[in-house]
Amino acid sequence: MKQEEISDLMRRNLREFPIFQEAHKIGVKELDEGKLWVGYRTTEGLQRGTTRFDLNIIENICYILWIELSKEHRGKNLGKSLFSIIENFAKDYGCNKVRLTPSGWTPSGKTRLEYMKSLGYHEVGIEVEKMLD
């Protein structure tokens, strides 16, 4: 799949995200054979505090490296929606699982590990993983 096709695939999935706008930034870069970076930003650049995520796809696994909602969008179930969009994109791309290393806390006070388990992820060492069907 070419970079433009991957970007279009991500954009199609992001259209389900309530705050998505066509002007938001989607980046795709081939890192190596079978390795890909995909990123999403609501604003230009890498500044913290914006809604964004970074993914690495290695063979059939989609790794969530970073995911963040801007402060005004936290606590509104948008995180759950964003995880679902990432999972749908990964499945559409051909991945069979999504992994991340959970850290920190949710606005409701749950640990990220507890939150990820509530979304159907299970522990695999220090990471959590969700199989995509």
N, C-alpha and C positions, 0 to 999 in steps of 0.2 A: 504494500500500500504506500502511495506517495504521501509526502508531508501535507500537501493541500487536501488530499482525501481524508487524512487522519484529522486535520483541523476541522473539516466539514462534518465529520462524524461526531466530534466533540461538540461542535456548535449545535447540531441537531439534538443531542442529548441535553445540552444546557438550556435549550428553549423551554424545557419543563421546569426550570428553576425560576421561582417567582420574581427574583430581582435581576434576572439576566437581561442584558441589552446587547444588541448587535455590535455596538461600539466597543464592548469589552474585549480584552486581549486574550487570544489563544495562541500559544507557542508550541511548536513541535520541532524536535531536533533528534536526528539519528545520532546516537552516541557511539555505536559500534554495531557490528553484525548481530542482529537479534536483540538489540538494546535501544530503547527509545525514551526520550524525555518529552512529557506533555505538561504544559502549564496553563493556568487560567488566572486572570487578574481582572478585577473590576476597574482598576485604574492603571495607568502606565507605571512601569518600574517595579521595584521590589519592596517598596515601603511596607512596614508592618502596619496593621490596623485596617488594611483593605481586605475585602473578601477575595480569597485566592486559594489555589492549591497547586502542588507540584507532584507529578507522578513519574515513576520510572517503570517501564515495561521491559521485563527481561524474560524472553521466551514466552511462556504462557502465564506468567504471574505479573499482576499490576501492584506495584508498591506505592503506597501513599507516603510521600516523603514529608509533606507539609500540607495542612489544611487549616484555614482560618476564616472566620466571619468577622466583618467589621463590628465594632461595639454596638452600633444601633440595630444590628440584625441578630444579635445573640438572644437566646432564650425564647425564640419564636418557632422552633422546630425546623428552621432552615438548615441547620447542620445535618439533620436526618435526611432532608431532601438532597443536600449536596452529596452525602455519602451514597445515596441511592443512584444519583446521576453518574457518579464515578463508577459504581458497580455496573450499571447498564452500559456505559461506554466500554468498560473493560470486556464485558461479555460480547458486545458487538464487535470489538476489535479481535476477539478470539482467545482472550484469557479465560482460564478456568478457575482462577482464585485471585483474591485481593488480600494484601497483607499490609500491616503497619505496626509500628512500635508505639503503643499507647502511653501517653504521659500527660500529666496535668489533671485539671478538673473541669467539669462542665459548669455553666452558670447556675445550675440547680444544686451543685454541691457533690455530684457523683464523681468518682474517679473516672478518668478516660477509659480505663479497663472495664469498669462496670457498665459504662455507657456502650462501649463496643460490644460487650456480651449481650446487651439488650437489643442490639441490631443484628444479632445472629452470628457474631464472630466467636471463635473459640481460641483458647491459648495454644500457641505453638512456641515453646521456649519463652523468650522475652517479647515475642511478637504475638499479634492476633491475626487470625486468618478467617476468611469467609469463602466457601466454595460457591462457585457460580453455576447454576444449572441451565 
